[in-house]
């Protein structure tokens, strides 16, 4: 098979008319040759850090859509399913992914549970990490979120890192806002990347200290604008990732969108493609071709180097996407789950208090970090309740693995004027998170998810809508097109209820993410991410 067009040689920074010959899945030859074709041939895109689960799709369904956008490979952290099902969940992701041509590269989740301040469905300890690291299907130790454990020499944390180093596999970082001597200590144990930088200066310091910085542009967390100006000088040590990509967004684009935006901002196209295609392959030692003779034929044909509209995608020489049609087939699989809590009563969501002021989570649109603010409380019959006028709404986290009393706090910027929304996609332990205008609405939304054993939903006085996620309570057993449409309808309903957030469900899923400051809520209570300890709702 021969491909003709403008060949993009990223590493030698050249573009020339030529012909690529593919034989037995490999690049047999690349020759300079005049041809009529004006499209461009280049290596496929690699997402340098993603949780496939956040697309609400199993790997085989994710692959079907990703190839449409020229993505041939991902560096995938199965952290989410591991928090629900443990090593069994990691094994499901690997095996399901293997049933497609797509090149998934899974890591061993380093923080299951992410902290001791929440209830997860499983534990992965250093002995499990030892076993996983010995598996050739595991390519790296995934994001080490427990940076306090690294800084203060937690023995179990350091054992996990040592097993990765023993097997000569990279260790990914996760240290939002970490600077100075603490950052130096964090890097010194062998942690080599970070995708959590949210300021230019933070990204620069991490680069100067030898880390690879991954620019994240996902459905909720968007750091492209503050970090992209680092690319010009530091392109050899930068990559692109989505981290968390919801199904409706994935249908529209992937790493190709980030490339288009980077080029539109005036960045050198070779530097952009170095970050998007080459650097992840080299850093993680991936078995992904880079359009060199002898490489696996993992390449794409795009219309131009401006919008990067994909015309064809090849993986190991197999045509997996061709002019609007994904050729990756559906894969049958069995749903696995871990859901064991009874339906709740409205009274379960009462928070008795006479405090005049409360500590409130300020949700920031497009950010995983939150602020801690103090607001006046609204009390009815001794119960702290939502106030839609001040947009201070009650938020709850319900343990889905056993019957426990719900944890209750308050959040600002959700904007709901009616009803409630809820999700069992709640990083990192994937308990049920809900926010609403009344205890009754919150209870209705929570029970809807308990009935379905996982999903996302919205309820109003007159309507309820749910997208069931029967695979571990975080993924669908449907196709991307089906789940993407359902998710879009639910997103629309949340906004009709009043939410002004760009991605209300994605933002909600991070409100229990304790490892990112400042204030979050776990099933055990309100948590101060700066001090790494529980705090009181009463201020």
Beta strands, then each sheet from edge to edge (+ up, - down):
strand 1: 2-9
strand 2: 14-23
strand 3: 26-32
strand 4: 40-43
strand 5: 45-50
strand 6: 71-77
strand 7: 103-108
strand 8: 138-144
strand 9: 170-173
strand 10: 191-194
strand 11: 212-216
strand 12: 238-241
strand 13: 299-302
strand 14: 310-315
strand 15: 318-322
strand 16: 325-326
strand 17: 357-363
strand 18: 370-376
strand 19: 379-380
strand 20: 383-384
strand 21: 392-398
strand 22: 407-412
strand 23: 420-423
strand 24: 432-436
strand 25: 455-459
strand 26: 464-468
strand 27: 519-522
strand 28: 525-528
strand 29: 533-534
sheet 1: 3+ 2- 1+ 4+ 13- 14+ 15- 16+
sheet 2: 5+ 6+ 7+ 8+ 9+ 10+ 11+ 12+
sheet 3: 18+ 17- 22- 21+ 24- 23+ 25- 26+
sheet 4: 19+ 20-
sheet 5: 27+ 28- 29+
end
